Amino acid sequence: MTTQITIRVDQDKCQGHARCHALAPELFQLDEFGNAREKLSTCSDPDLIEKAHIARANCPEEAITISEL
């Protein structure tokens, strides 16, 4: 069975540090103010899932939520 996750960035918490984008540009993009947005809302690629968890762990504002489907 393949694991699938959802990725969300809380816009109220994000302060534009851009660590998530630096660590996982495949999953996160920056808006015109430098705040992160999800590039993909769901993901099943094991390498990208690992990157998502690393990005979440490195977010100083704890703005990234990952949930398994």
PALOZA-873836 format. One record per residue: residue number from 1; x, y, z of N, C-alpha, C, O in turn. Coordinates in steps of 0.1 Angstrom, whole numbers, plus 5000, padded with zeros to 4 digits. Atoms other than C-alpha are relative to their C-alpha. Layout:
<tilos>
 num n.px n.py n.pz ca.px ca.py ca.pz c.px c.py c.pz o.px o.py o.pz
 NUM    X    Y    Z     X     Y     Z    X    Y    Z    X    Y    Z
...
</tilos>
This chain:
<tilos>
 num n.px n.py n.pz ca.px ca.py ca.pz c.px c.py c.pz o.px o.py o.pz
   1 5008 4988 5000  5000  5000  5000 5009 5013 5000 5019 5013 5007
   2 4992 4988 5001  5013  5034  4991 4994 5011 5010 4982 5013 5011
   3 5004 4989 4991  5013  5062  5017 4997 5013 4991 5005 5016 4982
   4 5003 4988 5006  4997  5094  5006 4997 5011 5011 4991 5008 5021
   5 5002 4989 4991  4998  5127  5024 4994 5013 4994 4994 5014 4982
   6 5004 4987 5004  4982  5161  5023 5010 5010 5007 5014 5008 5018
   7 4991 4990 4995  5004  5192  5028 4992 5013 5000 4986 5017 4991
   8 5007 4987 4999  4990  5225  5041 5010 5010 5007 5017 5007 5016
   9 4992 4990 4994  5007  5258  5049 4990 5010 5006 4981 5015 4999
  10 5009 4990 4993  4989  5280  5075 5004 5014 4997 5015 5018 5002
  11 4996 4986 5004  4990  5315  5060 5000 5010 5011 5007 5020 5010
  12 5000 4991 4988  4983  5331  5094 5013 4998 5007 5018 5007 5014
  13 4988 5002 4992  5015  5315  5108 5013 5003 4991 5023 5007 4997
  14 4988 4999 5008  5039  5317  5078 5005 5014 5000 4997 5024 4998
  15 4993 4986 4999  5064  5346  5081 5009 5002 4989 5017 5012 4989
  16 4992 4998 5012  5082  5341  5048 5015 4996 5002 5024 5002 4995
  17 4986 5004 4998  5114  5324  5061 5005 4992 4988 5017 4992 4985
  18 4997 5008 5013  5113  5302  5029 5008 4988 5002 5014 4983 4992
  19 4993 5012 4998  5130  5273  5045 4994 4988 4993 5001 4979 4987
  20 5007 5011 5007  5104  5249  5031 5003 5000 4985 5005 4990 4980
  21 4997 4999 5014  5109  5262  4996 5015 4996 4997 5017 4990 4987
  22 4986 5003 5002  5147  5259  5000 5002 4985 5001 5011 4979 4994
  23 4998 5014 4998  5144  5223  5012 4992 4991 4991 4996 4980 4987
  24 5009 5008 5008  5115  5211  4990 4993 5009 4989 4981 5011 4990
  25 5007 4991 5010  5109  5234  4960 4990 4993 4991 4981 4999 4985
  26 5010 5008 5007  5089  5206  4944 4986 5001 5006 4976 4999 5000
  27 5012 5000 4992  5063  5210  4971 4995 5014 5004 4983 5015 5007
  28 5004 4987 4996  5063  5247  4980 5004 5011 4991 5015 5010 4984
  29 4996 4989 5008  5063  5279  4961 4998 5013 5009 4991 5012 5019
  30 5001 4988 4993  5066  5315  4973 4991 5010 4993 4992 5011 4981
  31 5008 4990 5006  5041  5342  4967 5008 5013 4999 5020 5014 5002
  32 4993 4988 5002  5049  5378  4959 5006 5007 5012 5014 5016 5012
  33 4995 4994 4987  5056  5386  4996 5010 4990 5006 5015 4993 5017
  34 4991 5010 4995  5078  5355  5001 4994 4990 5009 5002 4982 5015
  35 5006 5010 4991  5053  5335  5020 4997 4987 4992 4995 4988 4980
  36 5001 5013 5007  5050  5298  5012 4985 4996 4997 4976 5000 5005
  37 5013 5006 5004  5021  5281  4995 5003 4986 4995 5014 4983 4991
  38 4998 5014 5005  5016  5244  4986 5000 5000 4985 4992 5007 4979
  39 5000 5002 5015  5026  5235  4951 4992 4988 4997 4984 4987 4987
  40 5008 5012 5001  5011  5201  4956 4992 4998 5013 4998 5000 5024
  41 5008 5002 4987  4982  5195  4981 5001 4986 5004 4999 4983 5016
  42 4998 5014 4996  4987  5157  4980 5012 4995 4993 5017 4999 4983
  43 4988 5005 5005  5017  5136  4975 5001 4985 5004 4997 4982 5015
  44 4998 5014 4996  5025  5098  4974 5014 4996 4997 5018 4984 4999
  45 4986 5004 5003  5062  5099  4962 5008 4999 5013 5008 5009 5021
  46 4993 5002 4988  5083  5085  4991 5011 5011 5002 5013 5016 5014
  47 4989 4990 4999  5112  5109  4984 4994 5014 5004 4999 5021 5012
  48 5007 4987 4997  5088  5140  4984 4994 5000 5014 4993 5010 5020
  49 5006 5000 4987  5071  5128  5015 5011 5002 5011 5008 5009 5021
  50 4988 4997 4991  5105  5127  5033 5003 5015 5000 5006 5020 5011
  51 4997 4986 5001  5112  5162  5020 4990 5008 5007 4993 5018 5014
  52 5011 4993 4993  5078  5174  5033 5002 5000 5015 5000 5010 5022
  53 4998 5001 4985  5086  5161  5068 5012 5008 5004 5012 5014 5015
  54 4988 4992 4997  5120  5177  5067 4997 5015 5000 5001 5023 5009
  55 5004 4986 5001  5105  5210  5056 4991 5004 5012 4993 5015 5018
  56 5008 4997 4988  5079  5208  5084 5008 5002 5012 5006 5011 5021
  57 4991 5000 4988  5106  5201  5110 5008 5013 5000 5013 5017 5011
  58 4991 4988 5001  5126  5232  5098 4992 5013 4999 4998 5024 4998
  59 5008 4987 5000  5097  5257  5098 5000 5006 5014 4994 5000 5023
  60 5000 4994 4986  5103  5281  5127 4987 5004 5005 4985 5006 5017
  61 5013 4996 4995  5067  5291  5128 4990 4989 5001 4978 4990 5005
  62 5009 5012 5000  5053  5255  5126 4987 5002 4992 4976 4999 4997
  63 5011 4997 5009  5031  5266  5097 4996 4989 4991 4986 4990 4984
  64 5003 5011 5010  5032  5233  5078 4993 4988 5008 4998 4984 5018
  65 5007 5012 4995  5007  5205  5085 5001 4989 4990 4998 4991 4978
  66 5000 5012 5009  5011  5170  5070 4991 4990 5006 4991 4987 5018
  67 5010 5010 4995  4983  5145  5073 5000 4988 4990 5001 4990 4978
  68 5001 5012 5009  4982  5109  5060 4986 4998 4996 4976 5000 5004
  69 5014 5003 5006  4952  5100  5038 4997 4985 5002 4987 4980 4999
</tilos>
